[in-house]
């Protein structure tokens, strides 16, 4: 749901910046690569050390590249299959770095094996949720379901919680519990979303497989 409304809003907001980059000769692919590098650096440099506030700030500065690159491609009239592939692939890399950073913290100084496992589950389930849709579409199915927690929801929930939890280092009491709560929410929501997509693909596949048989039966009669 956030994908639908937030993306439309930020696309309008970022359109002038995208136009500025095009005038400067920056390519959409360059923005995609730089944005992903920034997210990965922010996640893997700050999160494993427990510096969640600053890590979230750095990631937020770069995560909007996911909207800017597509906007630039559309304005320049150079949208391509390669650009879409690169964007989707590097999104998975960025997501893996974020939840991997959480896992590294809990495996190290965070000293919580359960939350380390939950972080890894968030990482893996997020990748599989995206894969189920891509795989379903690759075999000709519409996969007509969004699901409870998509990529936008996963990032907003986890990063907002991480940023607020990071305020604990500045003396704000009680906020350190927000990140564990968020990770459990993302894990549960991702599991539900995965189930929704698998059920949808199974139903659509059964309908698609039955359609030729029904058509053949009608022709024979």
Residue pairs with C-beta under 8 A, 6 or more apart in sequence:
1 146
1 150
1 153
2 150
2 152
2 153
2 156
3 146
3 150
3 151
3 152
6 152
6 156
7 67
7 152
10 64
10 67
11 67
11 70
11 71
14 64
14 67
14 68
14 71
15 71
15 75
17 68
18 68
18 71
18 72
18 75
19 75
21 31
21 68
21 72
22 72
22 75
22 76
26 72
27 72
28 69
28 70
28 72
28 73
28 76
28 78
28 83
29 69
29 83
29 86
31 65
31 68
31 69
31 72
32 65
32 66
32 69
32 83
32 86
32 87
32 90
33 90
34 62
34 65
35 62
35 63
35 64
35 65
35 66
35 68
35 69
35 90
35 94
36 62
36 65
36 90
36 91
36 93
36 94
37 62
38 58
38 59
38 61
38 62
38 65
39 59
39 62
39 63
39 94
39 97
39 98
40 93
40 94
40 97
41 58
42 55
42 56
42 57
42 58
42 59
42 61
42 62
43 55
43 59
43 94
43 97
43 98
43 100
43 101
44 97
44 100
44 101
44 104
45 55
45 58
46 52
46 54
46 55
46 58
46 101
47 55
47 98
47 101
47 102
47 104
47 105
47 162
48 101
48 104
48 105
48 108
49 105
49 109
50 105
50 109
50 110
50 169
51 166
51 169
52 162
52 163
52 165
52 166
52 169
52 179
53 162
53 163
53 165
53 166
53 167
53 169
53 170
54 166
55 101
55 162
55 166
56 159
56 160
56 162
56 163
56 166
57 163
59 98
59 159
60 159
60 163
63 94
63 155
63 159
66 87
66 91
69 83
69 87
70 79
70 83
70 87
73 79
73 80
73 83
88 130
88 134
91 130
91 151
92 127
92 130
95 123
95 126
95 127
95 151
95 154
95 155
96 123
96 127
98 155
98 158
98 159
99 119
99 120
99 122
99 123
99 126
99 158
100 119
100 123
102 115
102 119
102 122
102 158
102 162
102 179
102 183
103 116
103 119
103 120
103 123
106 112
106 113
106 115
106 116
106 119
107 113
107 116
110 116
112 180
115 180
115 183
118 180
118 183
118 184
118 187
119 183
121 187
121 190
122 154
122 158
122 183
122 186
122 187
122 190
125 187
125 190
125 191
125 194
126 151
126 154
126 186
126 190
128 194
129 147
129 149
129 150
129 190
129 193
129 194
129 197
130 151
132 143
132 194
132 197
132 198
132 201
133 143
133 197
135 201
136 142
136 143
136 197
136 200
136 201
136 204
137 143
139 205
140 208
141 201
141 204
141 205
141 208
142 204
143 197
143 200
143 201
143 204
144 200
144 204
145 196
145 197
145 200
147 192
147 193
147 194
147 196
147 197
148 189
148 192
148 193
148 196
149 157
149 186
149 189
149 190
149 192
149 193
150 193
153 186
153 189
154 186
154 189
154 190
157 182
157 185
157 186
157 189
158 179
158 182
158 183
158 186
160 182
161 178
161 179
161 181
161 182
161 183
162 179
162 182
164 175
164 178
165 175
165 176
165 177
165 178
165 179
167 175
168 174
168 175
168 176
